Amino acid sequence: MRDYLHAHSVEFDDRNIRQSEAAREELRARSQDLIVPLLLFRDHEVVGFDPDALDRVITDYREMTAV
């Protein structure tokens, strides 16, 4: 997912649940589980690598960041 987002020039916060207890707790609070990768953007929630869902997020991201 990281590579896909980078390839499409999408900025994101990368939170590693292996290195950060705070990130682990945030994920558990949001999803009730520790399933990764998880992408949250506006009303989108993408679990796992799903190119079609990521493309919808990218479209929404581009519309939001268009100048």
Steps between C-alpha positions, in 0.01 A plus 500: 500500500785739583661450160168542321427828676854627444478407130184713476655792694256471789621637832414295808594442861664163544445354846685183583323291764814292557698805604239712673270405785298816430447395137400151614244639743364745242449216252336281762265786596404569137460145374468284812784290357858524378442443130757669275539666268208728571445829319252752636415806295180698541220242461732239345637202689728269303615179668780312329631576155197573282604698188140582400421642845832686506423654163172637642693648793756650262223659294344648812843616623574672169163677500560619855854625435437657157584867492 
